[in-house]
Amino acid sequence: MQKKIAIIGAGASGCMAAIVAAKNNCIVTLFESNDQIGKKILATGNGRCNISNNNLSETYYYSESDVDNNKLIHILDEFSFENTRDFFKELGLYFTIKESMAYPKSGQAQSVVNILKNELERNHILIRLSERIKKISVTDTGRFELKTSKGIEEFDRVIIATGGISSAISGSDGDGYYLAKQLGHTVVDTCPALVQLKCDGNFWEQISGVRCDACVTLADCTEYGELQITDYGISGFPVFQLSLNACRRLQNNEFLEGYIDFLPDICEDELKEILSKHNLEGLLNPKLAEFLFKKYILSKDINVIKKFRITVNGHNGYKNAQVTSGGVSLTEVDTHLQSLKYKGLYFTGEVLDITGKCGGYNLQWAWSSGYVAGMHASKT
Ligand SMILES: Cc1cc2nc3c(=O)[nH]c(=O)nc-3n(C[C@H](O)[C@H](O)[C@H](O)COP(=O)(O)OP(=O)(O)OC[C@H]3O[C@@H](n4cnc5c(N)ncnc54)[C@H](O)[C@@H]3O)c2cc1C
């Protein structure tokens, strides 16, 4: 008999799980509380969707509950970057690679959503929009009863693909944690990640809006890339990478100090030589050059440029964070992402306690985990 599978959440991981399960001869219903599928995908990569990364390994991920990365490695192996590229190619979506980051060749996140939608429809998946799952109960026969905003229905398997709590405007508002807890699952403390950081000091407004390639060091971790200065602190690629660890430390009330090297490709001796003849105008954005040069004149210390001290005192919250770190503990699922508490219950994507770095790693986790859960839910 064909299995009836319910998937909760039509984000990246839910759509992938639904397509895989339907291809494996299951009757799939995809519930989505929004009035459209893949709302968050549309916002990814500034509308261009950094869909994956061809430099994929467990080192780009963080989890408190999968400390040896055992499950993560297994899942990324089962559905790798190459599998993802081939999956989308089969649907007519080709990748272009920029510094290991993969984007759809169209340069549009919308094409990813359109292509997923076509494939869901082609596989006769019932998409139930504007329908929220409120409660999951397990029946005496081991089936799942879903209480939705519109009624009650039973299924053989359930996949929770509800996302985290960051960027709630796109629909993921923490429901998955609530549903998981109701079923007795442990949720590792959540925290915003890939988010802007707020810093001490009343000078930020003076240099706000500046973008420059820099090295940022915080708590012994250094990241390089385009730094963006805001009127409250720092943002941009290196800051997002550091925020994964920084937000956890802030949550533990740790003092978070670091520094910025505004000219990482110029060594101290060379910079001293330059400063003996010139100001910084030929090297940096004019606003930043003037600000740093004034500081240098006052202090005569090259460190105001090479080791500009910062103290981080906060982050910009879940609302502005790209992802949520923490989530359903990996200790309570098997390598197929099936619950160890209830046979037939699965989790995928950001609702789980796995967080990737910036660069396509979170979507890759959504594709890999969605594939693995969809495949095994339909086969076992
Ligand atoms: C601004 C922004 C930019 C990003 N850019 C990138 C990027 O370029 N590359 C990258 O790899 N990652 C990026 N990310 C992260 C990435 O988008 C997410 O990690 C990924 O989409 C998570 O997929 P998911 O399927 O787990 O959850 P989501 O995509 O969040 O989907 C969950 C879905 O479940 C629905 N839902 C929730 N609760 C219920 C319920 N009770 N009943 C029914 N439906 C429910 C939600 O409405 C939502 O549609 C970005 C995130 C943001 C916010």
The ligand as an SDF file (V2000), in Angstrom:
LIG
                    3D

 53 58  0  0  0  0  0  0  0  0999 V2000
   17.9100   36.9550    4.2220 C   0  0  0  0  0  0  0  0  0  0  0  0
   18.4310   35.5380    4.1470 C   0  0  0  0  0  0  0  0  0  0  0  0
   19.3790   35.2120    3.2080 C   0  0  0  0  0  0  0  0  0  0  0  0
   19.8950   33.9040    3.1460 C   0  0  0  0  0  0  0  0  0  0  0  0
   20.7890   33.6080    2.1680 N   0  0  0  0  0  0  0  0  0  0  0  0
   21.2510   32.3360    2.0700 C   0  0  0  0  0  0  0  0  0  0  0  0
   22.0940   31.9610    0.9840 C   0  0  0  0  0  0  0  0  0  0  0  0
   22.3390   32.7470    0.0440 O   0  0  0  0  0  0  0  0  0  0  0  0
   22.5830   30.6810    0.9730 N   0  0  0  0  0  0  0  0  0  0  0  0
   22.2730   29.7670    1.9550 C   0  0  0  0  0  0  0  0  0  0  0  0
   22.7640   28.6400    1.8860 O   0  0  0  0  0  0  0  0  0  0  0  0
   21.4350   30.0840    2.9520 N   0  0  0  0  0  0  0  0  0  0  0  0
   20.8910   31.3300    3.0290 C   0  0  0  0  0  0  0  0  0  0  0  0
   19.9990   31.6350    4.0230 N   0  0  0  0  0  0  0  0  0  0  0  0
   19.5880   30.5540    4.9630 C   0  0  0  0  0  0  0  0  0  0  0  0
   18.6070   29.5820    4.2610 C   0  0  0  0  0  0  0  0  0  0  0  0
   17.6540   30.3180    3.5380 O   0  0  0  0  0  0  0  0  0  0  0  0
   17.8890   28.6870    5.2890 C   0  0  0  0  0  0  0  0  0  0  0  0
   18.8270   28.0520    6.1210 O   0  0  0  0  0  0  0  0  0  0  0  0
   17.0530   27.6200    4.5730 C   0  0  0  0  0  0  0  0  0  0  0  0
   16.1360   28.2180    3.6880 O   0  0  0  0  0  0  0  0  0  0  0  0
   16.2980   26.7780    5.6110 C   0  0  0  0  0  0  0  0  0  0  0  0
   15.4550   25.8940    4.9260 O   0  0  0  0  0  0  0  0  0  0  0  0
   14.3630   25.0790    5.7530 P   0  0  0  0  0  0  0  0  0  0  0  0
   13.6380   24.2510    4.7440 O   0  0  0  0  0  0  0  0  0  0  0  0
   14.9570   24.3880    6.8960 O   0  0  0  0  0  0  0  0  0  0  0  0
   13.3850   26.1820    6.3760 O   0  0  0  0  0  0  0  0  0  0  0  0
   12.6130   27.4370    5.7600 P   0  0  0  0  0  0  0  0  0  0  0  0
   13.1320   27.7920    4.4300 O   0  0  0  0  0  0  0  0  0  0  0  0
   12.5940   28.4650    6.8230 O   0  0  0  0  0  0  0  0  0  0  0  0
   11.1520   26.8580    5.5210 O   0  0  0  0  0  0  0  0  0  0  0  0
   10.2880   26.4980    6.5670 C   0  0  0  0  0  0  0  0  0  0  0  0
    8.8700   26.6380    6.0730 C   0  0  0  0  0  0  0  0  0  0  0  0
    7.9860   26.0700    7.0310 O   0  0  0  0  0  0  0  0  0  0  0  0
    6.8120   26.8630    7.1280 C   0  0  0  0  0  0  0  0  0  0  0  0
    6.2200   26.5840    8.4410 N   0  0  0  0  0  0  0  0  0  0  0  0
    6.7530   26.8700    9.6600 C   0  0  0  0  0  0  0  0  0  0  0  0
    5.9350   26.4320   10.6350 N   0  0  0  0  0  0  0  0  0  0  0  0
    4.8680   25.8440   10.0160 C   0  0  0  0  0  0  0  0  0  0  0  0
    3.6880   25.2010   10.4940 C   0  0  0  0  0  0  0  0  0  0  0  0
    3.4490   25.0640   11.8090 N   0  0  0  0  0  0  0  0  0  0  0  0
    2.7940   24.7210    9.5870 N   0  0  0  0  0  0  0  0  0  0  0  0
    3.0190   24.8470    8.2400 C   0  0  0  0  0  0  0  0  0  0  0  0
    4.1280   25.4530    7.7430 N   0  0  0  0  0  0  0  0  0  0  0  0
    5.0430   25.9400    8.6280 C   0  0  0  0  0  0  0  0  0  0  0  0
    7.3620   28.2690    6.9610 C   0  0  0  0  0  0  0  0  0  0  0  0
    6.3510   29.1620    6.5510 O   0  0  0  0  0  0  0  0  0  0  0  0
    8.4370   28.0860    5.9190 C   0  0  0  0  0  0  0  0  0  0  0  0
    7.9690   28.2810    4.6030 O   0  0  0  0  0  0  0  0  0  0  0  0
   19.4530   32.9160    4.0800 C   0  0  0  0  0  0  0  0  0  0  0  0
   18.4800   33.2550    5.0120 C   0  0  0  0  0  0  0  0  0  0  0  0
   17.9560   34.5480    5.0550 C   0  0  0  0  0  0  0  0  0  0  0  0
   16.8940   34.8770    6.0580 C   0  0  0  0  0  0  0  0  0  0  0  0
  1  2  1  0
  2  3  1  0
  2 52  2  0
  3  4  2  0
  4  5  1  0
  4 50  1  0
  5  6  2  0
  6  7  1  0
  6 13  1  0
  7  8  2  0
  7  9  1  0
  9 10  1  0
 10 11  2  0
 10 12  1  0
 12 13  2  0
 13 14  1  0
 14 15  1  0
 14 50  1  0
 15 16  1  0
 16 17  1  0
 16 18  1  0
 18 19  1  0
 18 20  1  0
 20 21  1  0
 20 22  1  0
 22 23  1  0
 23 24  1  0
 24 25  2  0
 24 26  1  0
 24 27  1  0
 27 28  1  0
 28 29  2  0
 28 30  1  0
 28 31  1  0
 31 32  1  0
 32 33  1  0
 33 34  1  0
 33 48  1  0
 34 35  1  0
 35 36  1  0
 35 46  1  0
 36 37  1  0
 36 45  1  0
 37 38  2  0
 38 39  1  0
 39 40  1  0
 39 45  2  0
 40 41  1  0
 40 42  2  0
 42 43  1  0
 43 44  2  0
 44 45  1  0
 46 47  1  0
 46 48  1  0
 48 49  1  0
 50 51  2  0
 51 52  1  0
 52 53  1  0
M  END
$$$$
